[in-house]
Amino acid sequence: MEPFEINLDGKLLNVILNEDGSYLIHDSNAKLGTLIPEVNDLGVQWTTLDQLTPDYVRQIGELIEEHDL
């Protein structure tokens, strides 16, 4: 999959799919973090090991899901 952009509150974020299924998120060439989708009975739950708030991770994850539809 080619890298793509998502718009979160007027801020363009670059999204790159890694080979392991995680997503690398950049903001103007600065790495924000890596998001990991975990599929379970509740649907897709987005997690990260980086210093991002759970709400911010959820919002980015939802935009990635919308793009992938």
PDB file with SEQRES, HELIX, SHEET and CRYST1 records, atoms N, CA, C and O in Angstrom:
SEQRES   1 A   69  MET GLU PRO PHE GLU ILE ASN LEU ASP GLY LYS LEU LEU          
SEQRES   2 A   69  ASN VAL ILE LEU ASN GLU ASP GLY SER TYR LEU ILE HIS          
SEQRES   3 A   69  ASP SER ASN ALA LYS LEU GLY THR LEU ILE PRO GLU VAL          
SEQRES   4 A   69  ASN ASP LEU GLY VAL GLN TRP THR THR LEU ASP GLN LEU          
SEQRES   5 A   69  THR PRO ASP TYR VAL ARG GLN ILE GLY GLU LEU ILE GLU          
SEQRES   6 A   69  GLU HIS ASP LEU                                              
HELIX    1 AA1 PRO A   54  ASP A   68  1                                  15    
SHEET    1 AA1 5 PHE A   4  LEU A   8  0                                        
SHEET    2 AA1 5 LYS A  11  LEU A  17 -1                                        
SHEET    3 AA1 5 TYR A  23  ASP A  27 -1                                        
SHEET    4 AA1 5 ALA A  30  ASN A  40 -1                                        
SHEET    5 AA1 5 GLY A  43  THR A  47 -1                                        
CRYST1    1.000    1.000    1.000  90.00  90.00  90.00 P 1           1          
ATOM      1  N   MET A   1       0.845  -1.179   0.000  1.00  0.00           N  
ATOM      2  CA  MET A   1       0.000   0.000   0.000  1.00  0.00           C  
ATOM      3  C   MET A   1       0.891   1.244   0.000  1.00  0.00           C  
ATOM      4  O   MET A   1       1.887   1.323   0.719  1.00  0.00           O  
ATOM      5  N   GLU A   2       0.511   2.177  -0.802  1.00  0.00           N  
ATOM      6  CA  GLU A   2       1.240   3.441  -0.881  1.00  0.00           C  
ATOM      7  C   GLU A   2       0.977   4.288   0.367  1.00  0.00           C  
ATOM      8  O   GLU A   2      -0.101   4.205   0.955  1.00  0.00           O  
ATOM      9  N   PRO A   3       1.954   5.101   0.773  1.00  0.00           N  
ATOM     10  CA  PRO A   3       1.710   6.050   1.866  1.00  0.00           C  
ATOM     11  C   PRO A   3       0.540   6.964   1.499  1.00  0.00           C  
ATOM     12  O   PRO A   3       0.292   7.230   0.323  1.00  0.00           O  
ATOM     13  N   PHE A   4      -0.172   7.440   2.521  1.00  0.00           N  
ATOM     14  CA  PHE A   4      -1.295   8.339   2.279  1.00  0.00           C  
ATOM     15  C   PHE A   4      -1.374   9.362   3.401  1.00  0.00           C  
ATOM     16  O   PHE A   4      -0.698   9.243   4.422  1.00  0.00           O  
ATOM     17  N   GLU A   5      -2.213  10.367   3.190  1.00  0.00           N  
ATOM     18  CA  GLU A   5      -2.402  11.429   4.180  1.00  0.00           C  
ATOM     19  C   GLU A   5      -3.792  11.348   4.765  1.00  0.00           C  
ATOM     20  O   GLU A   5      -4.750  10.981   4.086  1.00  0.00           O  
ATOM     21  N   ILE A   6      -3.889  11.698   6.041  1.00  0.00           N  
ATOM     22  CA  ILE A   6      -5.180  11.863   6.690  1.00  0.00           C  
ATOM     23  C   ILE A   6      -5.205  13.262   7.286  1.00  0.00           C  
ATOM     24  O   ILE A   6      -4.159  13.834   7.591  1.00  0.00           O  
ATOM     25  N   ASN A   7      -6.398  13.805   7.450  1.00  0.00           N  
ATOM     26  CA  ASN A   7      -6.564  15.143   8.002  1.00  0.00           C  
ATOM     27  C   ASN A   7      -7.239  15.014   9.363  1.00  0.00           C  
ATOM     28  O   ASN A   7      -8.391  14.592   9.462  1.00  0.00           O  
ATOM     29  N   LEU A   8      -6.511  15.382  10.397  1.00  0.00           N  
ATOM     30  CA  LEU A   8      -7.047  15.338  11.751  1.00  0.00           C  
ATOM     31  C   LEU A   8      -7.073  16.753  12.307  1.00  0.00           C  
ATOM     32  O   LEU A   8      -6.032  17.329  12.626  1.00  0.00           O  
ATOM     33  N   ASP A   9      -8.264  17.300  12.418  1.00  0.00           N  
ATOM     34  CA  ASP A   9      -8.455  18.662  12.940  1.00  0.00           C  
ATOM     35  C   ASP A   9      -7.619  19.687  12.180  1.00  0.00           C  
ATOM     36  O   ASP A   9      -7.002  20.563  12.786  1.00  0.00           O  
ATOM     37  N   GLY A  10      -7.601  19.577  10.851  1.00  0.00           N  
ATOM     38  CA  GLY A  10      -6.887  20.535  10.021  1.00  0.00           C  
ATOM     39  C   GLY A  10      -5.400  20.282   9.911  1.00  0.00           C  
ATOM     40  O   GLY A  10      -4.693  21.058   9.269  1.00  0.00           O  
ATOM     41  N   LYS A  11      -4.909  19.223  10.515  1.00  0.00           N  
ATOM     42  CA  LYS A  11      -3.489  18.872  10.482  1.00  0.00           C  
ATOM     43  C   LYS A  11      -3.313  17.649   9.585  1.00  0.00           C  
ATOM     44  O   LYS A  11      -3.953  16.620   9.802  1.00  0.00           O  
ATOM     45  N   LEU A  12      -2.442  17.764   8.574  1.00  0.00           N  
ATOM     46  CA  LEU A  12      -2.186  16.645   7.685  1.00  0.00           C  
ATOM     47  C   LEU A  12      -1.139  15.721   8.292  1.00  0.00           C  
ATOM     48  O   LEU A  12      -0.044  16.149   8.659  1.00  0.00           O  
ATOM     49  N   LEU A  13      -1.497  14.451   8.390  1.00  0.00           N  
ATOM     50  CA  LEU A  13      -0.581  13.442   8.907  1.00  0.00           C  
ATOM     51  C   LEU A  13      -0.288  12.442   7.803  1.00  0.00           C  
ATOM     52  O   LEU A  13      -1.191  12.021   7.079  1.00  0.00           O  
ATOM     53  N   ASN A  14       0.968  12.065   7.677  1.00  0.00           N  
ATOM     54  CA  ASN A  14       1.381  11.060   6.699  1.00  0.00           C  
ATOM     55  C   ASN A  14       1.344   9.691   7.356  1.00  0.00           C  
ATOM     56  O   ASN A  14       1.800   9.522   8.487  1.00  0.00           O  
ATOM     57  N   VAL A  15       0.797   8.715   6.642  1.00  0.00           N  
ATOM     58  CA  VAL A  15       0.623   7.364   7.168  1.00  0.00           C  
ATOM     59  C   VAL A  15       1.334   6.383   6.244  1.00  0.00           C  
ATOM     60  O   VAL A  15       1.122   6.385   5.031  1.00  0.00           O  
ATOM     61  N   ILE A  16       2.182   5.545   6.838  1.00  0.00           N  
ATOM     62  CA  ILE A  16       2.917   4.534   6.084  1.00  0.00           C  
ATOM     63  C   ILE A  16       2.634   3.179   6.717  1.00  0.00           C  
ATOM     64  O   ILE A  16       2.837   2.993   7.917  1.00  0.00           O  
ATOM     65  N   LEU A  17       2.167   2.236   5.910  1.00  0.00           N  
ATOM     66  CA  LEU A  17       1.912   0.877   6.387  1.00  0.00           C  
ATOM     67  C   LEU A  17       3.231   0.121   6.443  1.00  0.00           C  
ATOM     68  O   LEU A  17       3.945   0.036   5.443  1.00  0.00           O  
ATOM     69  N   ASN A  18       3.555  -0.427   7.607  1.00  0.00           N  
ATOM     70  CA  ASN A  18       4.760  -1.243   7.772  1.00  0.00           C  
ATOM     71  C   ASN A  18       4.454  -2.692   7.393  1.00  0.00           C  
ATOM     72  O   ASN A  18       3.292  -3.097   7.355  1.00  0.00           O  
ATOM     73  N   GLU A  19       5.494  -3.464   7.116  1.00  0.00           N  
ATOM     74  CA  GLU A  19       5.332  -4.867   6.724  1.00  0.00           C  
ATOM     75  C   GLU A  19       4.645  -5.697   7.802  1.00  0.00           C  
ATOM     76  O   GLU A  19       3.981  -6.684   7.486  1.00  0.00           O  
ATOM     77  N   ASP A  20       4.792  -5.314   9.075  1.00  0.00           N  
ATOM     78  CA  ASP A  20       4.195  -6.084  10.167  1.00  0.00           C  
ATOM     79  C   ASP A  20       2.732  -5.716  10.429  1.00  0.00           C  
ATOM     80  O   ASP A  20       2.119  -6.239  11.359  1.00  0.00           O  
ATOM     81  N   GLY A  21       2.165  -4.809   9.605  1.00  0.00           N  
ATOM     82  CA  GLY A  21       0.768  -4.423   9.755  1.00  0.00           C  
ATOM     83  C   GLY A  21       0.550  -3.204  10.635  1.00  0.00           C  
ATOM     84  O   GLY A  21      -0.585  -2.748  10.779  1.00  0.00           O  
ATOM     85  N   SER A  22       1.608  -2.665  11.226  1.00  0.00           N  
ATOM     86  CA  SER A  22       1.486  -1.437  12.008  1.00  0.00           C  
ATOM     87  C   SER A  22       1.576  -0.234  11.073  1.00  0.00           C  
ATOM     88  O   SER A  22       1.946  -0.373   9.907  1.00  0.00           O  
ATOM     89  N   TYR A  23       1.243   0.930  11.581  1.00  0.00           N  
ATOM     90  CA  TYR A  23       1.231   2.154  10.784  1.00  0.00           C  
ATOM     91  C   TYR A  23       2.148   3.194  11.409  1.00  0.00           C  
ATOM     92  O   TYR A  23       2.020   3.516  12.591  1.00  0.00           O  
ATOM     93  N   LEU A  24       3.069   3.715  10.615  1.00  0.00           N  
ATOM     94  CA  LEU A  24       3.978   4.769  11.037  1.00  0.00           C  
ATOM     95  C   LEU A  24       3.321   6.111  10.716  1.00  0.00           C  
ATOM     96  O   LEU A  24       2.919   6.354   9.578  1.00  0.00           O  
ATOM     97  N   ILE A  25       3.214   6.974  11.716  1.00  0.00           N  
ATOM     98  CA  ILE A  25       2.543   8.266  11.571  1.00  0.00           C  
ATOM     99  C   ILE A  25       3.573   9.386  11.661  1.00  0.00           C  
ATOM    100  O   ILE A  25       4.348   9.456  12.614  1.00  0.00           O  
ATOM    101  N   HIS A  26       3.572  10.263  10.654  1.00  0.00           N  
ATOM    102  CA  HIS A  26       4.482  11.407  10.598  1.00  0.00           C  
ATOM    103  C   HIS A  26       3.672  12.701  10.510  1.00  0.00           C  
ATOM    104  O   HIS A  26       2.597  12.743   9.912  1.00  0.00           O  
ATOM    105  N   ASP A  27       4.210  13.742  11.114  1.00  0.00           N  
ATOM    106  CA  ASP A  27       3.648  15.089  11.014  1.00  0.00           C  
ATOM    107  C   ASP A  27       4.759  15.994  10.511  1.00  0.00           C  
ATOM    108  O   ASP A  27       5.686  16.305  11.258  1.00  0.00           O  
ATOM    109  N   SER A  28       4.682  16.423   9.254  1.00  0.00           N  
ATOM    110  CA  SER A  28       5.705  17.288   8.652  1.00  0.00           C  
ATOM    111  C   SER A  28       7.109  16.725   8.842  1.00  0.00           C  
ATOM    112  O   SER A  28       8.010  17.431   9.294  1.00  0.00           O  
ATOM    113  N   ASN A  29       7.290  15.471   8.501  1.00  0.00           N  
ATOM    114  CA  ASN A  29       8.573  14.768   8.560  1.00  0.00           C  
ATOM    115  C   ASN A  29       9.035  14.394   9.959  1.00  0.00           C  
ATOM    116  O   ASN A  29      10.093  13.782  10.099  1.00  0.00           O  
ATOM    117  N   ALA A  30       8.287  14.735  10.994  1.00  0.00           N  
ATOM    118  CA  ALA A  30       8.629  14.322  12.357  1.00  0.00           C  
ATOM    119  C   ALA A  30       7.779  13.104  12.722  1.00  0.00           C  
ATOM    120  O   ALA A  30       6.560  13.113  12.554  1.00  0.00           O  
ATOM    121  N   LYS A  31       8.432  12.065  13.218  1.00  0.00           N  
ATOM    122  CA  LYS A  31       7.688  10.864  13.596  1.00  0.00           C  
ATOM    123  C   LYS A  31       6.865  11.135  14.849  1.00  0.00           C  
ATOM    124  O   LYS A  31       7.391  11.570  15.874  1.00  0.00           O  
ATOM    125  N   LEU A  32       5.550  10.867  14.747  1.00  0.00           N  
ATOM    126  CA  LEU A  32       4.682  10.986  15.920  1.00  0.00           C  
ATOM    127  C   LEU A  32       4.620   9.667  16.674  1.00  0.00           C  
ATOM    128  O   LEU A  32       4.592   9.642  17.905  1.00  0.00           O  
ATOM    129  N   GLY A  33       4.600   8.570  15.923  1.00  0.00           N  
ATOM    130  CA  GLY A  33       4.522   7.274  16.576  1.00  0.00           C  
ATOM    131  C   GLY A  33       4.111   6.184  15.610  1.00  0.00           C  
ATOM    132  O   GLY A  33       3.913   6.421  14.418  1.00  0.00           O  
ATOM    133  N   THR A  34       3.988   4.987  16.152  1.00  0.00           N  
ATOM    134  CA  THR A  34       3.552   3.824  15.397  1.00  0.00           C  
ATOM    135  C   THR A  34       2.274   3.300  16.019  1.00  0.00           C  
ATOM    136  O   THR A  34       2.218   3.055  17.224  1.00  0.00           O  
ATOM    137  N   LEU A  35       1.250   3.128  15.202  1.00  0.00           N  
ATOM    138  CA  LEU A  35      -0.030   2.600  15.682  1.00  0.00           C  
ATOM    139  C   LEU A  35      -0.160   1.139  15.296  1.00  0.00           C  
ATOM    140  O   LEU A  35       0.214   0.731  14.197  1.00  0.00           O  
ATOM    141  N   ILE A  36      -0.699   0.357  16.227  1.00  0.00           N  
ATOM    142  CA  ILE A  36      -0.854  -1.073  16.021  1.00  0.00           C  
ATOM    143  C   ILE A  36      -2.339  -1.417  16.114  1.00  0.00           C  
ATOM    144  O   ILE A  36      -2.954  -1.221  17.162  1.00  0.00           O  
ATOM    145  N   PRO A  37      -2.924  -1.933  15.020  1.00  0.00           N  
ATOM    146  CA  PRO A  37      -4.326  -2.346  15.074  1.00  0.00           C  
ATOM    147  C   PRO A  37      -4.431  -3.757  15.662  1.00  0.00           C  
ATOM    148  O   PRO A  37      -3.732  -4.676  15.234  1.00  0.00           O  
ATOM    149  N   GLU A  38      -5.309  -3.906  16.641  1.00  0.00           N  
ATOM    150  CA  GLU A  38      -5.557  -5.223  17.233  1.00  0.00           C  
ATOM    151  C   GLU A  38      -7.032  -5.542  17.044  1.00  0.00           C  
ATOM    152  O   GLU A  38      -7.899  -4.852  17.581  1.00  0.00           O  
ATOM    153  N   VAL A  39      -7.311  -6.591  16.279  1.00  0.00           N  
ATOM    154  CA  VAL A  39      -8.688  -6.974  15.987  1.00  0.00           C  
ATOM    155  C   VAL A  39      -9.161  -7.959  17.046  1.00  0.00           C  
ATOM    156  O   VAL A  39      -8.498  -8.958  17.324  1.00  0.00           O  
ATOM    157  N   ASN A  40     -10.336  -7.657  17.642  1.00  0.00           N  
ATOM    158  CA  ASN A  40     -10.942  -8.552  18.633  1.00  0.00           C  
ATOM    159  C   ASN A  40     -12.455  -8.513  18.465  1.00  0.00           C  
ATOM    160  O   ASN A  40     -12.956  -7.993  17.469  1.00  0.00           O  
ATOM    161  N   ASP A  41     -13.183  -9.058  19.432  1.00  0.00           N  
ATOM    162  CA  ASP A  41     -14.650  -9.108  19.351  1.00  0.00           C  
ATOM    163  C   ASP A  41     -15.290  -7.728  19.280  1.00  0.00           C  
ATOM    164  O   ASP A  41     -16.409  -7.592  18.785  1.00  0.00           O  
ATOM    165  N   LEU A  42     -14.597  -6.706  19.767  1.00  0.00           N  
ATOM    166  CA  LEU A  42     -15.126  -5.341  19.772  1.00  0.00           C  
ATOM    167  C   LEU A  42     -14.799  -4.584  18.485  1.00  0.00           C  
ATOM    168  O   LEU A  42     -15.197  -3.431  18.322  1.00  0.00           O  
ATOM    169  N   GLY A  43     -14.076  -5.230  17.578  1.00  0.00           N  
ATOM    170  CA  GLY A  43     -13.656  -4.571  16.349  1.00  0.00           C  
ATOM    171  C   GLY A  43     -12.164  -4.317  16.387  1.00  0.00           C  
ATOM    172  O   GLY A  43     -11.409  -5.135  16.913  1.00  0.00           O  
ATOM    173  N   VAL A  44     -11.734  -3.209  15.844  1.00  0.00           N  
ATOM    174  CA  VAL A  44     -10.318  -2.857  15.821  1.00  0.00           C  
ATOM    175  C   VAL A  44     -10.029  -1.934  16.998  1.00  0.00           C  
ATOM    176  O   VAL A  44     -10.681  -0.904  17.172  1.00  0.00           O  
ATOM    177  N   GLN A  45      -9.048  -2.318  17.798  1.00  0.00           N  
ATOM    178  CA  GLN A  45      -8.573  -1.482  18.900  1.00  0.00           C  
ATOM    179  C   GLN A  45      -7.170  -1.019  18.521  1.00  0.00           C  
ATOM    180  O   GLN A  45      -6.315  -1.830  18.167  1.00  0.00           O  
ATOM    181  N   TRP A  46      -6.941   0.283  18.599  1.00  0.00           N  
ATOM    182  CA  TRP A  46      -5.658   0.859  18.205  1.00  0.00           C  
ATOM    183  C   TRP A  46      -4.803   1.099  19.439  1.00  0.00           C  
ATOM    184  O   TRP A  46      -5.268   1.667  20.427  1.00  0.00           O  
ATOM    185  N   THR A  47      -3.543   0.660  19.375  1.00  0.00           N  
ATOM    186  CA  THR A  47      -2.613   0.847  20.484  1.00  0.00           C  
ATOM    187  C   THR A  47      -1.301   1.413  19.956  1.00  0.00           C  
ATOM    188  O   THR A  47      -1.054   1.430  18.750  1.00  0.00           O  
ATOM    189  N   THR A  48      -0.472   1.872  20.878  1.00  0.00           N  
ATOM    190  CA  THR A  48       0.862   2.368  20.532  1.00  0.00           C  
ATOM    191  C   THR A  48       1.763   2.207  21.745  1.00  0.00           C  
ATOM    192  O   THR A  48       1.291   2.146  22.880  1.00  0.00           O  
ATOM    193  N   LEU A  49       3.045   2.140  21.497  1.00  0.00           N  
ATOM    194  CA  LEU A  49       4.039   2.125  22.572  1.00  0.00           C  
ATOM    195  C   LEU A  49       4.673   3.508  22.720  1.00  0.00           C  
ATOM    196  O   LEU A  49       5.557   3.713  23.552  1.00  0.00           O  
ATOM    197  N   ASP A  50       4.208   4.452  21.900  1.00  0.00           N  
ATOM    198  CA  ASP A  50       4.765   5.807  21.893  1.00  0.00           C  
ATOM    199  C   ASP A  50       3.978   6.728  22.828  1.00  0.00           C  
ATOM    200  O   ASP A  50       2.952   6.332  23.382  1.00  0.00           O  
ATOM    201  N   GLN A  51       4.459   7.936  22.995  1.00  0.00           N  
ATOM    202  CA  GLN A  51       3.871   8.919  23.902  1.00  0.00           C  
ATOM    203  C   GLN A  51       2.705   9.663  23.254  1.00  0.00           C  
ATOM    204  O   GLN A  51       2.755  10.881  23.088  1.00  0.00           O  
ATOM    205  N   LEU A  52       1.662   8.930  22.891  1.00  0.00           N  
ATOM    206  CA  LEU A  52       0.450   9.519  22.326  1.00  0.00           C  
ATOM    207  C   LEU A  52      -0.720   9.178  23.238  1.00  0.00           C  
ATOM    208  O   LEU A  52      -0.779   8.086  23.802  1.00  0.00           O  
ATOM    209  N   THR A  53      -1.645  10.113  23.380  1.00  0.00           N  
ATOM    210  CA  THR A  53      -2.802   9.850  24.240  1.00  0.00           C  
ATOM    211  C   THR A  53      -3.716   8.812  23.586  1.00  0.00           C  
ATOM    212  O   THR A  53      -3.800   8.747  22.360  1.00  0.00           O  
ATOM    213  N   PRO A  54      -4.394   8.011  24.387  1.00  0.00           N  
ATOM    214  CA  PRO A  54      -5.304   7.002  23.824  1.00  0.00           C  
ATOM    215  C   PRO A  54      -6.367   7.600  22.901  1.00  0.00           C  
ATOM    216  O   PRO A  54      -6.718   6.990  21.891  1.00  0.00           O  
ATOM    217  N   ASP A  55      -6.882   8.785  23.238  1.00  0.00           N  
ATOM    218  CA  ASP A  55      -7.901   9.413  22.405  1.00  0.00           C  
ATOM    219  C   ASP A  55      -7.331   9.806  21.042  1.00  0.00           C  
ATOM    220  O   ASP A  55      -7.990   9.626  20.017  1.00  0.00           O  
ATOM    221  N   TYR A  56      -6.111  10.343  21.028  1.00  0.00           N  
ATOM    222  CA  TYR A  56      -5.450  10.732  19.785  1.00  0.00           C  
ATOM    223  C   TYR A  56      -5.192   9.497  18.920  1.00  0.00           C  
ATOM    224  O   TYR A  56      -5.390   9.540  17.706  1.00  0.00           O  
ATOM    225  N   VAL A  57      -4.755   8.411  19.531  1.00  0.00           N  
ATOM    226  CA  VAL A  57      -4.516   7.156  18.822  1.00  0.00           C  
ATOM    227  C   VAL A  57      -5.817   6.635  18.226  1.00  0.00           C  
ATOM    228  O   VAL A  57      -5.832   6.179  17.083  1.00  0.00           O  
ATOM    229  N   ARG A  58      -6.898   6.697  18.978  1.00  0.00           N  
ATOM    230  CA  ARG A  58      -8.201   6.235  18.496  1.00  0.00           C  
ATOM    231  C   ARG A  58      -8.653   7.060  17.292  1.00  0.00           C  
ATOM    232  O   ARG A  58      -9.139   6.507  16.305  1.00  0.00           O  
ATOM    233  N   GLN A  59      -8.492   8.389  17.372  1.00  0.00           N  
ATOM    234  CA  GLN A  59      -8.907   9.254  16.272  1.00  0.00           C  
ATOM    235  C   GLN A  59      -8.117   8.965  15.003  1.00  0.00           C  
ATOM    236  O   GLN A  59      -8.692   8.877  13.918  1.00  0.00           O  
ATOM    237  N   ILE A  60      -6.802   8.817  15.134  1.00  0.00           N  
ATOM    238  CA  ILE A  60      -5.975   8.499  13.967  1.00  0.00           C  
ATOM    239  C   ILE A  60      -6.379   7.138  13.408  1.00  0.00           C  
ATOM    240  O   ILE A  60      -6.511   6.974  12.195  1.00  0.00           O  
ATOM    241  N   GLY A  61      -6.572   6.170  14.290  1.00  0.00           N  
ATOM    242  CA  GLY A  61      -6.969   4.831  13.863  1.00  0.00           C  
ATOM    243  C   GLY A  61      -8.277   4.836  13.093  1.00  0.00           C  
ATOM    244  O   GLY A  61      -8.406   4.141  12.085  1.00  0.00           O  
ATOM    245  N   GLU A  62      -9.244   5.608  13.554  1.00  0.00           N  
ATOM    246  CA  GLU A  62     -10.527   5.685  12.859  1.00  0.00           C  
ATOM    247  C   GLU A  62     -10.359   6.265  11.452  1.00  0.00           C  
ATOM    248  O   GLU A  62     -11.016   5.818  10.513  1.00  0.00           O  
ATOM    249  N   LEU A  63      -9.481   7.255  11.309  1.00  0.00           N  
ATOM    250  CA  LEU A  63      -9.241   7.846   9.991  1.00  0.00           C  
ATOM    251  C   LEU A  63      -8.522   6.857   9.073  1.00  0.00           C  
ATOM    252  O   LEU A  63      -8.786   6.828   7.871  1.00  0.00           O  
ATOM    253  N   ILE A  64      -7.619   6.052   9.623  1.00  0.00           N  
ATOM    254  CA  ILE A  64      -6.964   5.013   8.831  1.00  0.00           C  
ATOM    255  C   ILE A  64      -8.000   4.005   8.355  1.00  0.00           C  
ATOM    256  O   ILE A  64      -7.986   3.603   7.191  1.00  0.00           O  
ATOM    257  N   GLU A  65      -8.892   3.597   9.241  1.00  0.00           N  
ATOM    258  CA  GLU A  65      -9.947   2.642   8.864  1.00  0.00           C  
ATOM    259  C   GLU A  65     -10.822   3.208   7.755  1.00  0.00           C  
ATOM    260  O   GLU A  65     -11.160   2.496   6.809  1.00  0.00           O  
ATOM    261  N   GLU A  66     -11.196   4.491   7.860  1.00  0.00           N  
ATOM    262  CA  GLU A  66     -12.019   5.120   6.825  1.00  0.00           C  
ATOM    263  C   GLU A  66     -11.281   5.129   5.487  1.00  0.00           C  
ATOM    264  O   GLU A  66     -11.885   4.891   4.441  1.00  0.00           O  
ATOM    265  N   HIS A  67      -9.997   5.399   5.521  1.00  0.00           N  
ATOM    266  CA  HIS A  67      -9.210   5.421   4.277  1.00  0.00           C  
ATOM    267  C   HIS A  67      -9.152   4.044   3.646  1.00  0.00           C  
ATOM    268  O   HIS A  67      -9.200   3.924   2.421  1.00  0.00           O  
ATOM    269  N   ASP A  68      -9.050   3.008   4.455  1.00  0.00           N  
ATOM    270  CA  ASP A  68      -8.908   1.643   3.948  1.00  0.00           C  
ATOM    271  C   ASP A  68     -10.208   1.060   3.408  1.00  0.00           C  
ATOM    272  O   ASP A  68     -10.189   0.007   2.771  1.00  0.00           O  
ATOM    273  N   LEU A  69     -11.339   1.725   3.651  1.00  0.00           N  
ATOM    274  CA  LEU A  69     -12.627   1.188   3.169  1.00  0.00           C  
ATOM    275  C   LEU A  69     -12.736   1.233   1.686  1.00  0.00           C  
ATOM    276  O   LEU A  69     -13.753   0.820   1.129  1.00  0.00           O  
TER     277      LEU A  69                                                      
END                                                                             
